[in-house]
Amino acid sequence: MTEHTNDTFQVDLRGLVDLLSHHLYSSPKVFVRELLQNGIDAVTQRGASDERPAIQLIGTDQAADGRMHCFDSGVGLDDSDVRTFLATIGRSSKRDELGLARTDMLGQFGIGLLSAFLVTDEIEVLSRKGDGPVVRWRGRGDGSYVVDHITPEPADPRALWLAAGPGTCVALAPRRGAEDWLATDRVVALAQEYGRFLPCRVEATTPIRTVTIAPITPPWLIGDPAQRRAAVHGLGVAELGIAPFATVPVSVPVAGLNGVALILGNPTHSGRRPGSRVYLKGMLLGDEMGGLLPEWAFFARLVVDTSALQPTASRESLYENDLLADTRTALGDQLRHWLTRLAATEPDRMHEFLRIHHVAAKGMALADDEMLKVLLPLLPFETNTGDTTLPELMQRTSTIYITRTVDDFRQVAQVGAGQGMEIVNGGYVYEYDLLLKAAAVLPGADLVPLSPDDLDAHIRTVDISRESDVAWPLGQMRAALDRLDVDLELRGFSPHSVPALYLDSETAQERRDRRTVADTADDTWAAILGAFDDGASSRARLLLNDDNQTVRRLLEVRDPGLAAMGVESLYTRALLMGHHRLRAADLAALDRSFLGLLDRAMGADRG
């Protein structure tokens, strides 16, 4: 029979304090937030008030003892509370009799005070609960602490504060190198950043006067409409650095959330989504928090206050749960409704929005069928005849061709225009998938995918007799391009000004890749890959335009060297015109043909 024993974890308290105080939080500045939070929660738990502010802050340069002080007029702590809540990491007083987190409290984890070890080596707490004695707790960064009872000296401002009622006084002596964090100017600035929207009175002592930190009414809750609009606009400028394109009120009652969505006035990349400034019951959690908006809404920045969304232990991000997911959906719906109204009532503004945020709008249209109906007819697309919308294209042609990639578009755009084909570049993010959905939104829309291989059907082949007439120069040219693994074909197409067209289809690229792998694989894998090989050419193709005068003159050349240099020159020009990547062999062909033709030209002049 196996004997079981119950043991407890062995905890390195010094290491745990270091972990929580130095690695849980992103910046030393959060110590002010945690002090404010503990003070406000103590005031909430007390449920009463007196003449004192909820919190009084004093910087090191204003305190006689050179320490930074935070006084609160909350419920206070007695000897038992101090040992239970200050000396037990993770134990929080902010729970009900069942051990569940109280929803009226900002903090829930019992570790916030440890953030003070980011700026100090010792935390001294004096606290008085009810009419009880003053209890002192001194905690050190090495994990040790001392608890005793004291009577503060009459000259100590903490004596006067605690004589007026229950409460707590926290004192922090600055660690070397952290002096600036505890000075009055920095403390006031941080308190205003984190706590200006708190519902309780928060003050700070400065050399000139007592500064009121809170309460300040959030701009979106100002009653007068004109003042509210001006305040929200000012908030947008402060948050974005420029005037916002628009401000959209948002509210999600189930999350106790209200605030404003700031629509950016300049484009932003989908990979650099702006974060949200999120307050919890008036306390700033973070100014770059993600997860509140859908992925497609990277054209907006939120400034909101919530009473129900849960923060993580560091209170610098939100806990991902069903409530957050529902809130994200609701906020997305509100942004959709705003855009729908904008399209219906302010078409010029809507076009301006699409000009700035066309990528985000396309992502939104692809994700939502209702927004697809609203946005797709308004979205501009790049075509081989200029930027335009699908309804405008449909007025010009019955068939609209779309390419899957930007490279495909570059290969076929110019020649396709010469054949009267309207081609849309579907190679940009979201666009190909959006275009494939067009028929469901725009009745009569006929959009046909187009690849470089498909262009063959729209390009004229030359007569056999013509091929025969120029067989010798074509043979010389094919031999020159054969060294570059490129096939040569003689065709006729518009515009006549284009001497040659380079086509490298996705199918040919896949054949090359497959054959390259097969060449290096063992016999078994080579056989398997060979079974999928259709035996067709894997080479890119150069189509010479027999309708181009330069090409026709080149086809009359009977000098093998000149024919080779001429076709290499046309080949590399076609690569450059199509924005294709040049291999080392292509660069060599470019130099060889250019210098060779230049030598021929100068030799002719000397002759």
C-alpha positions in Angstrom: 0.0 0.0 0.0 1.4 3.3 -1.1 1.6 6.0 1.6 0.5 9.4 0.6 1.7 12.6 2.2 0.5 16.2 1.9 3.2 18.8 1.4 3.2 22.5 0.5 5.0 24.3 -2.2 8.4 25.7 -1.3 8.3 29.4 -2.3 11.3 31.6 -2.8 9.6 34.8 -1.6 12.3 37.1 -2.8 12.0 35.6 -6.3 8.3 35.8 -6.2 8.2 39.4 -5.2 10.8 40.2 -8.0 8.7 38.3 -10.5 5.4 40.1 -9.7 6.8 43.5 -9.2 9.3 43.6 -12.1 8.0 41.3 -14.7 4.2 41.4 -14.4 4.0 45.1 -15.3 5.2 46.8 -18.4 6.4 50.1 -16.8 7.3 51.5 -13.3 4.6 54.1 -13.8 1.8 51.6 -13.0 2.6 51.9 -9.3 0.5 55.1 -9.3 -2.4 53.3 -10.8 -2.2 50.5 -8.2 -2.0 53.0 -5.4 -5.1 54.8 -6.7 -6.9 51.6 -7.3 -6.3 50.3 -3.7 -7.4 53.6 -2.3 -10.6 53.8 -4.4 -11.5 50.2 -3.5 -11.0 51.0 0.2 -13.3 54.0 -0.1 -15.9 51.9 -1.9 -15.7 49.2 0.8 -16.1 51.8 3.5 -19.3 53.1 1.9 -19.1 56.4 3.8 -17.1 59.6 3.4 -15.9 62.6 5.5 -14.3 65.9 4.9 -11.1 64.4 3.5 -10.7 63.6 -0.2 -10.9 59.9 -1.2 -7.1 60.1 -2.0 -4.4 62.6 -1.3 -1.0 62.3 -3.1 2.2 64.0 -1.9 5.4 63.8 -3.9 8.8 63.3 -2.4 9.8 67.0 -2.9 6.7 68.1 -0.9 7.1 65.7 2.0 9.3 66.5 5.0 10.6 63.0 5.1 11.5 62.9 1.4 9.1 60.0 0.7 6.1 59.8 -1.6 2.8 59.4 0.2 -0.6 58.2 -0.8 -3.4 58.7 1.8 -6.9 57.3 1.4 -10.0 57.8 3.5 -11.2 54.2 3.0 -12.2 51.4 5.3 -8.7 50.9 6.7 -7.0 47.8 8.0 -6.7 46.3 11.5 -4.0 44.0 12.7 -5.7 40.9 11.3 -6.4 42.5 7.9 -2.8 43.6 7.6 -1.5 40.1 8.2 -4.1 38.5 5.9 -4.1 40.9 3.0 -0.7 42.6 3.0 1.4 39.7 4.0 -0.2 37.0 1.8 0.5 37.4 -1.9 -2.6 36.8 -4.0 -5.0 37.2 -1.1 -7.5 40.1 -1.8 -9.9 41.8 0.5 -12.0 42.6 -2.5 -14.1 39.4 -2.3 -17.5 38.6 -0.8 -18.3 36.2 1.9 -18.4 33.3 -0.6 -14.9 34.1 -1.9 -16.1 35.5 -5.2 -14.7 38.7 -6.6 -16.8 41.8 -5.8 -17.9 43.6 -9.0 -17.7 47.0 -7.4 -14.0 46.7 -6.9 -11.3 47.7 -9.4 -8.7 45.2 -8.2 -9.2 41.5 -7.6 -5.9 39.8 -7.3 -4.2 41.1 -4.1 -0.9 41.8 -5.8 -1.1 45.4 -6.9 0.8 46.9 -4.0 3.8 44.9 -5.1 4.2 47.2 -8.1 5.6 49.7 -5.7 8.8 47.6 -5.6 9.4 48.9 -9.1 10.4 52.2 -7.5 11.2 51.5 -3.9 13.0 48.9 -1.7 10.5 49.3 1.2 6.8 50.0 1.5 5.5 51.4 4.8 1.8 51.2 5.4 0.0 52.9 8.3 -3.7 52.1 8.6 -6.6 52.5 11.0 -9.9 50.7 10.8 -12.9 52.2 12.6 -11.8 53.6 16.0 -9.0 51.0 16.3 -5.3 51.7 16.8 -2.9 52.5 14.0 -1.2 49.5 12.5 2.1 49.7 10.7 3.3 47.2 8.1 6.7 47.5 6.6 7.4 45.2 3.6 10.8 44.9 1.9 11.8 43.8 -1.6 13.5 40.7 -0.2 10.1 39.4 0.9 10.4 40.1 4.6 8.0 42.3 6.6 7.3 43.7 10.1 3.9 44.4 11.7 3.5 46.6 14.8 1.3 49.2 16.4 2.5 52.9 16.6 1.3 56.3 17.5 2.5 58.7 14.8 4.3 61.8 15.9 1.9 64.9 15.9 4.1 66.5 13.3 3.7 63.6 11.0 0.9 64.5 8.4 -0.2 60.9 8.6 -1.2 61.4 12.3 -3.6 64.2 11.3 -5.0 62.2 8.5 -5.7 59.1 10.6 -7.0 61.2 13.5 -9.8 62.5 11.2 -11.1 59.0 10.5 -10.3 55.5 9.2 -8.0 55.1 6.3 -4.6 54.1 5.0 -1.3 55.9 4.4 1.3 54.4 2.1 4.9 55.8 2.1 7.6 55.0 -0.5 11.2 56.0 -0.2 12.7 56.2 -3.7 15.2 53.6 -4.8 18.4 55.0 -6.4 17.6 55.8 -10.0 13.9 56.0 -9.4 13.8 59.4 -7.8 12.0 61.1 -10.7 9.1 58.6 -10.5 8.2 59.8 -7.0 8.6 63.5 -7.5 5.4 65.7 -7.5 5.3 66.6 -11.2 5.6 62.9 -12.3 3.1 61.7 -9.7 0.5 64.3 -10.6 1.0 63.6 -14.3 0.6 59.9 -13.8 -2.4 60.3 -11.5 -4.1 62.5 -14.1 -3.3 59.9 -16.8 -4.7 57.0 -14.9 -7.4 58.5 -12.6 -8.9 61.7 -14.0 -12.3 59.9 -14.7 -12.5 58.3 -11.2 -15.8 59.1 -9.5 -14.2 60.0 -6.2 -12.3 63.1 -5.2 -8.6 62.7 -5.7 -6.1 65.5 -4.9 -2.4 66.1 -5.0 -0.3 68.6 -3.1 2.0 70.8 -5.2 4.3 73.7 -4.3 1.7 76.2 -5.6 -1.7 74.7 -4.7 -3.7 71.6 -4.2 -4.5 70.1 -7.6 -7.8 68.2 -8.2 -7.1 65.1 -10.2 -10.6 63.7 -10.2 -13.5 63.6 -10.7 -13.5 64.9 -14.3 -16.5 64.1 -16.5 -15.5 62.0 -19.5 -16.0 64.0 -22.8 -18.6 61.5 -24.1 -20.8 62.0 -20.9 -20.9 65.8 -21.0 -24.5 66.8 -21.0 -24.5 69.9 -23.2 -24.4 68.7 -26.9 -22.2 71.5 -28.2 -19.7 71.1 -25.3 -19.7 67.3 -25.7 -18.9 67.6 -29.4 -16.1 70.0 -28.8 -14.7 67.9 -25.9 -14.9 64.6 -27.9 -13.2 66.3 -30.9 -10.4 67.6 -28.6 -10.1 64.1 -27.2 -9.7 62.8 -30.8 -7.0 65.3 -31.6 -5.1 64.4 -28.4 -5.4 60.6 -29.0 -4.6 60.6 -32.8 -2.3 63.7 -33.1 -4.6 65.0 -35.9 -8.3 65.7 -36.2 -10.3 62.5 -36.5 -12.2 61.8 -39.6 -15.3 61.3 -37.4 -16.3 60.4 -33.9 -18.8 57.7 -33.3 -20.5 57.2 -29.9 -20.4 53.6 -28.7 -22.3 51.8 -26.0 -22.6 48.1 -24.9 -24.8 48.0 -21.8 -24.2 44.3 -21.0 -20.5 45.2 -20.5 -21.2 48.5 -18.8 -19.3 50.1 -21.7 -19.6 53.6 -23.1 -17.3 55.9 -24.9 -16.3 56.9 -28.4 -14.8 55.4 -31.5 -12.3 57.8 -33.2 -12.2 57.2 -36.9 -8.7 57.8 -38.1 -8.2 60.7 -40.5 -5.2 59.0 -42.3 -4.7 55.5 -43.6 -3.2 52.8 -41.4 -1.7 49.4 -42.3 -3.7 46.3 -41.3 -0.7 45.0 -39.5 -0.5 48.1 -37.3 -3.9 48.3 -35.7 -4.4 51.1 -33.3 -5.0 50.0 -29.7 -7.9 51.1 -27.5 -7.7 53.3 -24.5 -9.8 51.4 -21.9 -10.9 52.6 -18.4 -12.4 50.3 -15.8 -14.9 52.2 -13.6 -12.9 55.4 -14.4 -9.5 54.0 -13.9 -7.2 53.7 -17.0 -6.2 50.1 -17.7 -4.1 50.8 -20.8 -3.9 53.1 -23.8 -2.9 50.4 -26.4 -5.2 47.5 -25.5 -6.2 45.1 -28.2 -9.1 42.7 -28.5 -12.1 45.1 -28.3 -12.6 45.7 -32.0 -13.0 43.1 -34.8 -9.9 42.5 -37.0 -11.3 44.5 -39.9 -11.8 47.7 -37.8 -8.3 48.9 -37.9 -9.5 52.3 -39.0 -10.8 53.1 -35.5 -9.4 53.7 -32.1 -11.6 53.3 -29.0 -11.7 55.4 -25.9 -14.1 53.7 -23.6 -15.0 53.1 -20.0 -16.3 49.7 -18.8 -17.7 48.4 -15.5 -18.0 44.7 -16.4 -15.1 43.6 -18.7 -12.4 41.7 -16.7 -8.8 42.7 -16.7 -5.9 40.2 -16.5 -3.7 40.2 -13.4 -1.5 42.9 -14.7 -4.6 45.0 -15.6 -2.9 45.9 -18.9 -5.1 43.7 -21.1 -8.6 42.2 -21.0 -9.5 38.7 -20.2 -10.8 36.8 -23.2 -14.2 35.4 -22.4 -17.7 35.3 -23.8 -18.5 38.8 -22.6 -15.5 40.3 -24.4 -16.4 38.4 -27.5 -20.0 39.7 -27.3 -18.7 43.2 -26.7 -16.4 43.0 -29.7 -19.4 41.9 -31.9 -21.6 44.7 -30.6 -18.9 47.3 -31.3 -18.4 46.0 -34.8 -22.1 46.2 -35.4 -22.2 49.8 -34.3 -19.4 50.7 -36.7 -21.2 48.9 -39.5 -24.4 50.9 -38.8 -22.4 54.1 -38.8 -21.0 53.3 -42.2 -24.4 52.4 -43.6 -25.8 55.7 -42.4 -22.8 57.6 -43.9 -23.3 55.9 -47.3 -27.0 56.7 -47.3 -26.9 60.3 -46.0 -23.4 61.6 -46.9 -22.1 60.0 -50.1 -19.3 62.5 -50.5 -18.0 61.8 -47.0 -18.4 58.1 -47.6 -16.2 58.3 -50.7 -13.6 60.3 -48.7 -13.7 57.5 -46.1 -13.1 54.9 -48.8 -10.3 56.9 -50.2 -8.5 56.9 -46.8 -9.5 53.4 -45.5 -10.2 51.3 -48.6 -8.3 48.3 -47.3 -10.3 48.2 -44.1 -13.5 48.7 -46.0 -12.7 45.8 -48.2 -12.0 43.6 -45.3 -15.2 44.6 -43.7 -17.2 44.0 -46.9 -15.7 40.5 -47.2 -16.5 39.6 -43.6 -20.1 40.8 -43.6 -22.8 40.3 -46.3 -24.8 43.3 -45.4 -21.7 45.6 -45.6 -20.8 43.9 -48.9 -24.1 45.2 -50.4 -23.4 48.7 -49.1 -19.7 48.9 -49.9 -18.9 46.9 -53.0 -20.7 49.2 -55.4 -18.7 52.1 -54.0 -15.2 50.6 -53.7 -12.6 51.7 -56.3 -10.5 49.0 -58.0 -7.4 49.2 -60.2 -8.1 48.3 -63.8 -6.1 48.4 -67.0 -8.0 51.5 -68.0 -7.7 53.3 -64.7 -9.2 53.2 -61.2 -13.0 52.8 -61.2 -15.9 51.1 -59.5 -17.6 47.9 -60.7 -20.9 49.7 -61.6 -18.9 52.0 -63.9 -17.1 49.1 -65.4 -20.4 47.3 -66.1 -21.6 50.3 -68.1 -18.6 49.9 -70.4 -18.5 46.1 -70.9 -20.5 43.0 -70.4 -17.5 40.9 -69.2 -15.0 42.0 -66.6 -11.8 40.0 -66.2 -10.0 39.7 -62.9 -6.5 38.5 -62.2 -5.5 36.7 -59.0 -2.1 38.3 -58.5 -0.5 41.7 -59.2 2.1 39.9 -61.3 -0.6 38.4 -63.5 -2.2 41.8 -63.9 1.1 43.4 -65.0 1.6 40.7 -67.6 -1.8 41.0 -69.2 -3.0 44.6 -68.5 -1.5 46.4 -71.5 -2.1 43.8 -74.1 -5.6 43.1 -72.7 -6.5 46.7 -73.1 -5.4 46.5 -76.7 -7.8 43.7 -77.2 -10.7 45.7 -75.6 -10.6 43.7 -72.4 -11.5 45.4 -69.1 -9.2 43.7 -66.5 -9.4 44.3 -62.8 -6.3 43.8 -60.6 -7.5 41.4 -57.9 -4.0 40.9 -56.5 -4.3 43.3 -53.6 -5.4 42.2 -50.1 -9.1 41.1 -50.0 -9.8 42.1 -53.6 -9.9 38.8 -55.5 -12.3 37.2 -53.0 -14.5 40.3 -53.0 -14.7 40.4 -56.8 -15.8 36.8 -56.9 -18.8 37.8 -54.7 -19.8 40.6 -57.0 -22.5 38.6 -58.8 -24.4 38.2 -55.6 -24.6 42.0 -55.1 -24.6 43.5 -58.6 -27.2 41.7 -60.8 -25.8 41.1 -64.3 -22.2 41.3 -63.3 -20.1 38.8 -65.2 -16.6 38.5 -63.7 -14.3 36.0 -65.3 -10.9 35.0 -63.7 -8.0 35.6 -66.1 -4.5 34.2 -66.0 -1.6 34.8 -68.5 -2.4 31.5 -70.1 -6.0 32.5 -70.7 -4.8 35.5 -72.7 -3.8 33.2 -75.5 -7.5 32.9 -76.5 -7.6 36.7 -77.1 -4.3 37.0 -79.1 -4.1 36.2 -82.8 -1.9 33.5 -84.1 0.0 34.1 -87.3 -0.5 32.2 -90.6 1.6 29.1 -91.2 3.0 30.8 -94.3 4.2 33.8 -92.3 5.9 31.4 -89.8 7.6 29.7 -92.7 8.8 33.0 -94.2 10.6 34.0 -91.0 11.6 30.5 -89.8 15.3 31.2 -90.0 15.5 34.3 -87.8 12.9 32.8 -85.5 15.2 29.8 -85.1 18.1 32.0 -84.2 16.0 33.9 -81.7 14.7 30.7 -80.2 18.2 29.4 -79.7 19.2 32.6 -77.9 16.2 32.4 -75.5 16.6 28.7 -75.1 19.8 29.5 -73.1 17.5 31.5 -70.8 14.9 28.7 -70.5 12.3 30.8 -72.3 10.0 29.7 -75.2 9.4 32.1 -78.1 6.1 32.4 -80.1 5.2 34.7 -82.9 1.8 36.3 -82.4 -0.1 39.4 -83.5 -1.9 41.7 -81.0 -2.7 45.2 -80.0 -1.5 47.6 -79.1 1.0 47.6 -82.0 3.4 49.7 -80.0 4.2 46.7 -77.7 6.9 44.7 -79.4 6.9 41.7 -77.0 4.9 40.2 -74.1 6.4 38.1 -71.4 4.1 35.5 -69.9 4.9 33.3 -66.9 1.8 31.6 -65.7 1.1 30.1 -62.3 0.7 26.7 -64.0 4.2 26.9 -65.5 5.7 28.0 -62.2 4.1 25.0 -60.4 5.5 22.7 -63.1 9.0 24.1 -62.5 8.7 23.8 -58.7 7.4 20.2 -59.0 10.2 19.1 -61.4 12.9 20.8 -59.2 11.7 18.8 -56.2 11.5 15.6 -58.3 15.1 16.1 -59.4 16.4 16.1 -55.9 14.0 13.5 -54.4 14.5 9.7 -54.1 13.1 7.4 -56.7 9.8 6.8 -54.8 9.0 10.5 -54.4 10.2 11.3 -57.9 7.8 8.7 -59.3 4.9 10.0 -57.3 5.6 13.6 -58.4 6.0 12.4 -62.0 2.5 10.9 -61.9 1.2 14.5 -61.5 3.3 15.9 -64.3 1.3 16.6 -67.5 4.5 16.8 -69.6 3.8 20.3 -70.8 6.4 23.1 -70.9 7.4 24.6 -67.6 9.0 27.6 -69.3 7.9 31.2 -69.4 7.0 32.5 -72.8 7.9 35.5 -74.9 5.3 36.5 -77.4 6.7 38.6 -80.3 4.2 40.9 -81.7 4.2 40.5 -85.5 2.1 43.7 -85.8 5.0 45.8 -84.4 7.3 47.4 -86.9 10.5 46.9 -84.9 9.7 43.2 -84.6 9.0 42.9 -88.4 12.3 44.5 -89.2 14.1 42.2 -86.8 12.5 39.2 -88.5 14.2 40.3 -91.7 17.7 40.1 -90.2 19.9 37.4 -91.5 22.8 38.0 -89.1 22.6 35.4 -86.3 24.4 37.6 -83.8 22.1 40.6 -84.4 19.0 38.4 -84.3 20.1 37.0 -80.9 21.0 40.5 -79.5 17.7 41.9 -80.8 15.5 39.2 -79.2 17.4 39.4 -75.9 16.8 43.1 -75.9 13.1 42.7 -76.4 13.0 39.9 -73.8 14.6 42.0 -71.1 12.5 45.0 -72.0 9.4 42.9 -71.6 10.6 41.8 -68.2 11.2 45.4 -67.1 7.8 46.6 -68.4 6.0 43.8 -66.5 7.9 44.5 -63.2 9.3 41.0 -63.2 12.3 40.0 -61.1 15.5 39.6 -63.2 17.6 36.6 -62.6 21.4 36.7 -62.9 21.1 35.3 -66.4 18.5 37.9 -67.4 20.8 40.7 -66.2 23.6 39.2 -68.2 21.3 39.1 -71.3 20.4 42.8 -70.7 24.0 43.9 -70.6 25.0 41.7 -73.5 22.2 42.9 -75.8 22.5 46.6 -74.9 26.3 46.7 -75.3 26.2 44.6 -78.4 23.6 46.7 -80.1 25.5 49.8 -79.0 28.7 48.5 -80.6 26.8 47.7 -83.8 25.3 51.2 -83.9 28.7 52.9 -83.4 30.3 50.6 -85.9 27.7 51.5 -88.5 28.3 55.3 -87.8 32.1 54.8 -88.3 31.4 53.0 -91.5 
